[in-house]
Amino acid sequence: MDKEKLRLTSAEIGSLWLEYMNGTAVDMVNRYMHSIIEDEQIKSLFEEAIDTFAEQKKQFETFLTNEGFPIPIGFKASDLNIRAQRLFSDIFCLDYLHIITLHGMLGHTAALSASVRRDLRHFFDECDEDGKKLYHKTIELLLEKGHFQRDPYFYPESTPEFVTGQKFLNGFFGDKRPLAATEIIDLSFNIKKKIMSKTLSIGFSQVAQSKEVRKFLKAAQRTSDQQIQSLSKILHKDNLPVPRSWETEVTTSQDPPFSDKLILYHIGFLIQASQGYHGAGLASSMRTDLVTAYEKIIIKNCMVTKEWFNIMSKNRWFEQPPLAPDRKKIAKGK
C-alpha cells in the first residue's frame, strides 16, 4: 500500500484545520509586534517566526486542498492595522513569543500524535523542530536581557523519602505538607500563562471597538486576576516566589491594531488551551486545596468559554470546523 495515498482521517483533517486557524491568528499578532519592536535582537526572532509560519501555511493549504477541503478563512491582513501605535513593550512581545511558541510546540505534538500518514507525520515533526529552535532562542534572549522568570529553587534531601499516610493529601485541615516539586511545575506554569492572558486582555480591552467585546475582555481580565491570586496564594503560604506581572508593559494606546474578531478569537484560544494545562495541574496535585483550586478554575473557565462562544457566533466570527456527515439529514433529502 502506498502510504502517501492514504486518505487523511477526521483527526488529521481536524489537526490541520485547527493548526491553520491558530497559526493565522498568531501570525497577525506577530506581524504587528514586529512592526513596533525597536530591539533588533527581538525583532529578528519575530522575523524568523513570521517566515517559518509562511512556509508552514503553504503546506497546510496543500494538504487540505489535495483532500478536497476548503481552505479556512482564518485571519488575514484585513484583521490587522500594521500602522497602529505601540500597544506593548518590546520585552512583553518577547515573552509573548516565548509563551505562544510553547503553545505551538504542544499543538504540533498533539497533531503529530493524531497523524498516521507518513507525509503528515513528517510535516508536523518539522513544525515541532521549528518550534523547538525558536523556543530555545526566546529563552536565551530572555535570560540575556534578565527577564526570564525562573521557578523556585529547592534544597536537596539527604536520602529519598516515601509517603507514609493520608496526611500527604491534607490541604485544608491540620498541618499541610510543603508543596511537591511535581505540583510546583504546574502551579508556576499556569500562573505565567494566566499573567500573559491577563496582560493581553488589558491591552485588547483598550483597543477593541465593540462595547460587547470590551465588556467581555474586562470580565476575562478579572477572571484571570482572580485565578492568578488563587494559585499565587498557595505558593505564598509555602514562602515561594510568584512570577512577576506584565501589566506595566501595556501602553495607554487606544489605536486598534487588530479586528475585534481576531482579538476575541485569540483570547478564546488562550482560555481553551489553558483548560488542558489546568487539567494537567489537577492530575498532578495530591494536596486537597490544590485539587479544589483547579476544579474551581476549570468550572469558571467553562462559563467564560460559553459567553465567548455566544459573542463569536452572534457576530458570525466563529468559523465552523469540518463536520461529520449528517446521515439523518442526508436520508431525509432522498
N, C-alpha and C positions, 0 to 999 in steps of 0.2 A: 504493500500500500504506500502511495506517495504521501508522506506526512505533511507536505506543503499544500496539498489539495484538500485536506480535511476541511469540512465546513466549520466555521467558528461557532462555538456553543453560546448559549444565552449568557453564561458567566463571562465569557471572553468579550462578547459584544458590550455587555454592561460595564466591564472594566475599561474598555476603550472609550465608551461614551462618557463615563464619569471622569476619567483622567483628562479627557479633552475639555470638558466643561470647567473643571477646577483649574486646569492649566491656562486656559484663555483668560479666566478671571484674574489669576495671579500675574499673568503676563502684562495685563493692563496696569496693575499697580506697580510692577517692576519698571515699566516704561516711564511712568510718571516720576517715580523715585529717582530713576536715572537722570531725568531732566533737571532735578532740583539739587542733586548732590554736588558738593564742591570738592570733597576729598577725593583725590584721584585714585587712591588705592581702593576705596569703597566703590567708586564709580566703575572701576574695571571689573569688579565681581558682578555687578549688575549687568554689564555688557555681556559677560560670559553666560549669565543666566538667561538673558534675552536671546542670545544666539543659539544656545542649547535648545531652548523650547521651540524656536523657529524650525529647527531640523526635526524635532520630535513631532511637531504639529503636522508636518507633511506626511510623516509615516502614519499617524493616527488617521488622517484623511484617506490615505491609500488603502489601509486595512478596511475601513468602513465602506468605501466606495466599491472595492472589489467584492464585498459581500452583498452589495445591493442596498445598503442602508444609507439614508441621507446624512450629510454632514451636519452636526448640530450647529445652531446659530451661535451659541456660546456668547463670547464678548469680543467686540471689535473696536476699531478706532472711534466709532460713533459713541462709545461709552466712556471715552477719555478726552479730557481737555488738557493737552500736554503743556499749554501755556499758563495753567493756573499757578497761583502764588504758592510759595512753600508752605506746606502743612505740617511736615515732620522734620526733625533734625537729622543730620547725616548719621549719627550714631544709632538712632532708633531705626532708621532704614536698614542699617547693617544687622541689627538684632532681628528685625522683621525677616530679612533674607535668611538668617540662620534658622529661625523657627519654622518658616514656611518651607525651607529646604528639607528640614526634618519631616514635616508633614508629607512632602513629596516622596521621600525615601520610603516611608511607611506605606504610602499609597502604591508605589511601584512594587513593593514586596507583596502586598495583598493581591495586586493584579497578576503578578508572576505566579503566585500560589493558585490562582484560579485558571491559569492558562495551561493548555495541553499541546496545542500546535507548536511545532518547533520554531518557526519564524517569529511567532508572537512571544514565545518564551525568551528567545534571544533578544528581541526588541526591548522587553521590559527589564531584562537583565542589564542591557546597555543603559537604559534610563536610570536604573539603580546605581550603576557605576558613575554616571554623570552626577547624580545627586550626592554620592559619597565624596567625590572630588570637591564639589562646591561646599559641602558640609565641613570638610577639613579646613578649607580656605577661610570660611567665615569664622570658625573657632580661632584659627591662628591670628586673624586680623583683630578680632575682639580681644584676645589675650595681649596682643602687641599694643593695643590702644588702652589697655587697662579697664575694659568694660565687660569682660566675660565673667559671669557670676558662677563661682564655684560652689558646689554643695558643701554641707557641713563636714568637718573632719571628725574622725573617730580615733581613739587611742586603743591599741590592740590589747586583748586579754592575754594572759599568760598561757592558758590552755582552752581547748574547746569546751563548751558547756551544753547541757541537754535540758529541755523543758521538763519540769517535774510535776506540773499540776495545772488546774484550771485558772490559777491566778495570772498566768501568762496572757489570758484573754481579757482580763479585767480592764475596763476603761472608764467606768463611772463611779464605782464604789471602792473604798479602801485604797490601798497603795497601788497606784498604777506602775507597771514596769516602764522603763525608758523605751522610747521608740526603737524599733529594729531597723538596721540598715536597709533591709528589703522594703520596709514601709516608707522610709525617707526618700527612696528613689522616686516613688510616685507622688509623694507629697510635694517635693521640690519641683518636679516636672510639671505637675498640674498647676501649681501656683504661678510658675513662669509663663505658662501658656495663657492662664487667666489674665495675667497682667498685660500681656500683649493684646489680648482681645478687648480688655477694658480700654486701653490706650487708643486702639483703633476706633472703638465706639465713641470715645470723646471727640476725636478728630473728625470722624464721619458725621457726627451729630451737628458739628459747626457748619458743614458744607452741604448737607442733604437739603434738597429743595422742597420736598413734601413734608407737611406738618405731621402726617401719619408716620412717615419713616423716622423723622426726628424723635417723635414720641417713643417709638419702639426702641431706637438706639439709646435714648436716655434710660429706659427701663432695663435694657440689656446691660448698660453700664452699671446700674445699681445692683443688678443680679450678680455680675462679675465681682463687684466690690464686696458684696456680702459673702460670696464663696471664697474669695481671697482671705477675708478676715477669719472665716470659719476654719480654713486649713492652716492659716498662719498662727492662729491661737494655739493649735495643737503643738506646733514647733516651739512657740514661745514658752509654753509650760515646761518643756524639756530644756529650756535655755539654749535653743538652737537658733541660728540666724535665719532671717526670712529674705528671699530675693527682693532686690530693690524695685521700686516702681518706675514707670517711664512717663507718667502724666506730664511732667515738665518739659518733655521733648516734643510736645504738640504746640504749634504756634497759635496765634489768635486769628489766623486767616479764615475768612468765610467764602472764599473763592472756590467753587466746586471743581475738583479735578476729575470726578467720576460721576456717572449717571446714578440715580437712585437705585436703579435695578442692580447695577454692579455692587454698590455699597451694601445693599440688603443681602444679596446673594453671598457676598464674601463673609459677612458676619454670621449668616446662617450656616455656611460651610464650616466655620470655626466652631460654632456651638455643637453641630452634629459630630464633627471629628472628635471634639473633647469628650463626648459620651463614651467613646471607646477607651480613652485614657482613664476616665473615671471608673469604668468597669474594671480595667486592669488594676487600679488602685484598690478597689473594693475586693477583688480576688486575692490581692497580696496582703490585705490587712487582717490581723488577728485580734487587735485591740478593739473592744466593742464601741468605743467612742469614735474611732476611725470609720468603722463599718457604718455607723449611723450617719456620720457626716457625709460620706459618699452617697448613701442612699437618698438623703435629702437633696443633694446636688443633682443627682440623676433625675429625680422626680420633677424638680423645679425646671430643669433644662427641657424636659419633655413638654412642659406647659409653655415655655418660651418658644420652642420649636413650632408648636401648634399655632401660636399667634403669628410667627414668621411666615408659616405656610399660608395662612389666611390672607396676609397682605400681598405676598408674592402671587398667589393665584388670582386675587381680585384685580390686580393690575396687569394680569397676563404676562408676568415676568418669569413664571416658573415653566421652564421648558420640559416637556414630557419625555422621559426616557423611553426606549423601545419596550413595548408591552408584549406579553404572550398573546397568542391568538384567542379571541373571544369566541369559543366554539358555539355557545348558545346563540349568539348574535348571528354567526355565520349560518347556522342551521335554520333560523327563522327567516333569513333572507332568501331561501331557496324558492 
